[in-house]
Amino acid sequence: MKPYTLILAPVMALSLYCSAVLAVTPQAENVANYAVNTYSEEMVTKLAKLVSFNTQAIEGQTPDTNPEFIGFKSELRVLSQQLGLDYSDHGYVVLIGLGQGPEKLGVITHGDVQPANASLWAQSPYILDRQSEPGKLIGRGTEDDKGPIVTAMYAMKSIKDNHIQLDKRIELMVYMAEESDWQPLRDFLKEFTPADLNITIDAEYPVVTAEKGWSQISFTIPSVPVEEQSKLPQLLDFEGGYFASQVPQQASATLVNVDPQLLLRLKKKANSHKQMQYRFEPKGQKLVIYADGKSAHSSTPEDGVNAVTHLADLLSVQSWPKSTASLTQSFIAQMVGLGIYAEQFGDIAYQDDFMGSMSLASTVVKMGSKGAEITINLRRPKGKEPEQLDRETLAAMDAWQQQHNIQVLALETYWGKPMVMEGAPHLDTLLRVFGHFTGIKDPKPVSIGGSTNSKLFPNALSFGPAMPGKEYTGHTENEFITYEQFMLNLKLYTAAFIELAATN
């Protein structure tokens, strides 16, 4: 027995050591629990107030001239004062802090939101809805990113209440144009010294160490007149999508001269799209088809059901006479299809072992005075340079244009840079905090398709607010965060701030 005992003793010691390493400090645990027990309902009330401001970018206005942003920033100032946090307004950037000193823990977030189609919400997107689906806090910005702002502020308040001694200032940065224009933030950072250690609370758990590059292909299919005297079935209009970084939930097409046999084929095809809903509405000699899918953040197209691509596939039962609408439908069906990884777009598809596959989503099709404006949103991993992607895009576009004897207008590409954060000193701490409060064993860093402001900051890791394996609802219609997740985030952020900024 003695040799066995001699072997077991170090094993037990190692086990106890590992448990101690994985646990958070008692003060982090205690203050995290205090935060939820003390501020749960107050935090929801303040979230409702922030959601009430439609902080969507409006061309020609700034956060200092847009009344919604002015009101939003005023509410942040008042809340900061109530919580005993310092506040400073720098136009596009608001800083909310706790503590002093040269060393800082930066917490990066944003206060602007994406557009919302109010017709698809049970209540106004700018009223916090707790009734429609019990357990959910529904409203634009609840997950992206007003919920995280409130959470971070009450985490700091709880730390202050408990007189936790800090050796780093905790500084929450709220940027007001993350969804539309990063240049004002770049300009601000030329004069402002950010923290050396940063957390972005605008993505997913456990910890994000890599982000794909936000990318886009856009062009216009020129106007082609319809043969008005023709008795053949024709496609007169094809549109869908709301904004560039949302998988579109709705699309529509207008047809003319649809005979009973064609209508039967269309409805049969519609029945094969199990996740879609279609409405066939006669309007005089015309037929309008309305397609309803499921919106999603375009960084996770697998979470959505793209109404534009499914409607294009539906209309493929017929060969349509050449028109702007039929060329648009043909392009979507041929070059995008129902896939989400650029499978049909020439040779541009590729993948990285850690970051995954490049994704591609047709997000906006809009009929304008010059033709059909098409926007394709992509998220690219490491593995190909922009020059190669441009060559492959142009080759694919040229082949399609030659096939259809058409020349598109205003073809533009943008290839965002993928980001991989290596060597960040707080990675293990964040993983430890996450594992402790969730019970998930041995959590590992992840890569996402989204693109956050962490790219602009040193040692920046994204930490929530969405759980792994759960659908991220930012940018979607009926965006929400569950009350349970809202409270868990409060624990996670409170503990993480203490573990990273408090005196050991």
Secondary structure, DSSP 8 states (H G I E B T S, - for coil): -HHHHHHHHHHHHHHHHHHHHHS--HHHHHHHHHHHHHHHHHHHHHHHHHHTS--B--TT--TTT-HHHHHHHHHHHHHHHHHT-EEEE-SSEEEEEE--SS-EEEEEEE--B----GGGSSS-TTS-BSSSSTTEEESTTTTTTHHHHHHHHHHHHHHHHTT--BSSEEEEEEES-TTT--HHHHHHHHHS---SEEEE-SEESS-EEEE-EEEEEEEEEE-----TT--S-EEEEEEE-SSTTEE-SEEEEEEES--HHHHHHHHHHHHH-TT-EEEEEEETTEEEEEEE-B-EETT-GGGSB-HHHHHHHHGGGS---S-HHHHHHHHIIIIITT-SS-TTSTT---EETTTEE-EEEEEEEEEETTEEEEEEEEEE-TT--HHHHHHHHHHHHHHHHHHHT---EEEEEEE---EE----TTHHHHHHHHHHHH--SS---EEES---GGGGSTTEEE--EE-TTS---TTSTT-EEEHHHHHHHHHHHHHHHHHHHB--
